Amino acid sequence: MMGSCVVPVLIGLVLLQMHKISECHKIEVTPDSGTIVVFTKKPDQDLDCDVCKDEGPSQSCNSKLDLAEARPTIVTFNCSQPGDVFTVEINQKIDCSPTACSIIAVHPDSTRFLEFNRTFNWDLKVQSSQRFQLDFPAPGMRQIKPSESCPDKHTYTIITYQRSGPNSIGTFCRNGTISRIQALFKGRVSLEVPKDTALNPSDFKVSIGPDTEALVVVDVKLPRGLPSVEFFTPNYGTGHYSEDKMKWNFAVEPMQNFTVLFQHYTPPACQKEKVLVGYALGDKTSFTTDPKDIQPFNKQGDFSLTLTNCEAKKGSNGLSLNINVTVFRGGTPYLCTVDLRNEEGLSLQIENKNPESYCEMSLNSVVQEKIVVPAGTKADLSFLDCPVQDLQLTATKTIDCPSASSRDTSGTSLTIPTLDPSLHVPLHQFTWLLRVLDPGTVDLTSPIKVLHQSVPDKECNDRVSLLISETDGSNIGQFCSLAEGTIQKIQIKGNVSITVTPKTIKDLSQEKGPFLKVAMSPEITENVIYTVSPSVLGPMYLATPNWPDGLNPSSSVTWIVSVPQEHKVELQFTNVSKPICDSGHTEVAIRPLDPQGQTQSWREDQIFVNTVIQQQSFFLNVSNCEPKSGSFAVLSKVTLYKEAKNFLSIILAVVGVLLLLVIIALIVVCVIRKRKKKPMTNRSSIFLPRGKPFLPGNATFPKSRADNESHVYASIDDSTMYGNFADKNQPAEVDNRPWSNGHQVDAYHPFTGPSDSTPSAKDSSAEYSMDGRGGDRDAYQPFLSPPNTFNLARPRSPLVSQGSIRFEDRRMIDNELHTFKSFGDINPIRLSADESRLQPQMGSDTDSNTEPEYEEAI
């Protein structure tokens, strides 16, 4: 019976032990050299949770654990949430002896014990006659009341240890005016950080400070524009009882005035002496006053304040004082009033761009680092010692664009409104915010010139520059209006921001505009569409929005490029950066405006064609993917050329026409010459009897050689006929046929035709025709009168005129016709050797194949 009860008890103990083990929290701690890590249980915690050191038989557990050895130690908490029960202190000792402490930078470890409330303690030790010095980096430390906490949850406390006991110099936060603190003898600097707060401390340096009579010395730098600073005496709230001196050194910026005010003063119960306040203004003026008197007011320059306490009675009130120092500017400010109630959507902003100047600006009597006048308000502005060149005025105007369905076709011109003339600040920048209420597209055009996009190879040099951006902050590009610009229109989907800044002028208020004209159109699918017209005067550059940075993810841009007739465009991709796409693909597409044209496109994983030639207007579309890494940006160069005509074909055509004309001219000349020579090819004899001339008829052979007897010779006298013209090279053995120079010749037959009733030439000249000489060529026709005949060609013209008595025809020397002795019968004549070579073609009775010519008998 008893055994059955023992087993469940043992099982329960084992389960309880396993539960406790499962709730344990174990960490490994390795303290730095010279550092002690202390785990302390919070006093208000009743939870059964201990901290244990090491493991196994040597493990020891307690409510507090100190670790000083610089070795790894296993620390176990027998609860699951030890950060709610324990706090951690990290203590480090710094011995500032004359030989061991020069300058030591203190930086606590920020990676350990995040689940605990942490307190970092630095114990500083110097000789009894010396003092330690703490230097804080800019912007310094700010003193607060002991009951307050710091915004960043990093609270510093400085304590000095005297023979009378510890004295709290004060509680401090980061980002203040205190740059240095000196304290006598030894002390401690503590930093408290709550759990689950990342440690981000201000590093400070520890060194030995100079000799001074004061218990504590605080150095303060009062910047410009800081309205007031508060400081507290040691042990503020509980009281300071020792007869000590406390000193504050204030560095005041030039052109600044200060005023000291004592607040919440609690006088001590002095046993001897009294509380005094001493001032040192610069190097010459010093005085002492009572804390209850009026303190220095509206003074300039650096000063020091020394508070000397009396020896107070214990158990009574100690010295407690809150010192307030106010810094402000002296002098006469410039005042002006800005009224924006009549200018819808216009707001102003004024900044001082020179941090070294002593300018002080106020809005409605409140000092401001930056003045902002909201739209639709009226404000009083004050400027003290503010040079105009150090101030920068920017203005913003919000415009609600009408919907694309409205009938407003005139558009809106962007101009700079006239500002209050009393505001003597140059306008540095003006921005128009175009808000599209309904889905639509903003169309931007230049009312005067044409837009040009500024790129590194061709930047804007106009008086002003226009930055066009989307409202999400991505820039589309920098533009200006130029006569040689190429961008006719820019279409942007959604809201648009347009900022104008000066380039060659100092004040934008001198430029009234209009700078751009705004119109609305139906919503487009692309983010941006450009309409461009390249010029032959120079190249045009097309840059994707936000160049040289990448195009926005999943966005696209299109250029509509107009190409004039008889021109062509050379498109070069001069700079292309490709991303690695996470989804989708980038694409560059070129498509002619003609729907029948061929589209060319490339993706990021394809090789781009460097140069593309287009002879007609086209679209250039660039679209981005969802990039995984990298960016997509494209810069292209467009050059317009006038199409060069095919001069070779023109020259060949002209040469061909000229050759054709030459051929036609040659044909015409040949025909004319042939017609002129045609009568000369007909044999004719001219007989001039006494009386009237008559035509002997057609001298051509009407019949072929086979049908007529022209080749029949009556008689040939060889010696007389061929004696003078015999060919010496002719062989002696010839046949009996008549030959002349190796050619067969005919004999001359005397004229036996009728000579009676001869009509005059004038009676029959009208009937005579060169081309048609009657149907019967054998019929008799009278001779032409000598004036109407044509002169027969003479192969060898004599040098002596034929009309001269001395003229002799050598061809007729041995001829019986050389001398006409009588008018009787005509003797036969012989043909010349040259004329005997002309033989008629056989088998032809046409004019073109006539008998050889015979020389005119004289």
Secondary structure, 3 states (H helix, E strand, C coil): CHHHHHHHHHHHHHHHHHHHHHCCEEEEECCCCCEEEEEEECCCCCCCCCEEECCHHHCEEECEEEECCCCCEEEEECCCCHHHCEEEEEEEEEECCCCCCCCEEECCCCCCCCCCEEEEEEEEECCCCCEEEEECCCCCEEEECCCCCCCCCCEEEEEEEECCEEEEEEEEEECCCEEEEEEECEEEEEEEECCCCCCCCCCEEEEECCCCCCCEEEEEEECCCCCEEEEECCCCCCCECCCCEEEEEEEECCCEEEEEEEEEEECCCEEECCCEEEEEECCCEEEEECCCCCCCCCEECCEEEEEECCEECCCCCCEEEEEEEEEEECCCCEEEEEECCCCCCEEEEEEECCCCCCCEEEECCEEECEEEECCCCEEEEEEECCCHHHEEEEEEEEEEECCCCCCCCCCEEECCCCCCCCCCCCEEEEEEEEEECCCCEEEEECCCCEEEECECCECCCCCEEEEEEECCCCEEEEEEEECCCCEEEEEEECCEEEEEEECCCCCHHHCCCCCEEEEEECCCCCCEEEEECCECCECEEEECCCCCCCCCCCCEEEEEECCCCCEEEEEEEEEEECCEEEECCCEEEEEECCCCCCCEEEECCCCCCCEEEECCCEEEEEECCEEEECCCEEEEEEEEEECCCCHHHHHHHHHHHHHHHHHHHHHHHHHHHHHHHCHHHCCCCCCCCCCCCCECCCCCCCCCCCCCCCCCCCCCCHHHHHCCCCCCCCCCCCCCCCEECCEECCCCCCCCCCCCCCCCHHHHHHHCCCCCCCCCCCCCCCECCHHHCCCCCCCCCCCCCCCCCCCCCHHHCCCHHHCCCCCCCCCCCCCCCCHHHCCCCCCCCCHHHCCCCCCCCC
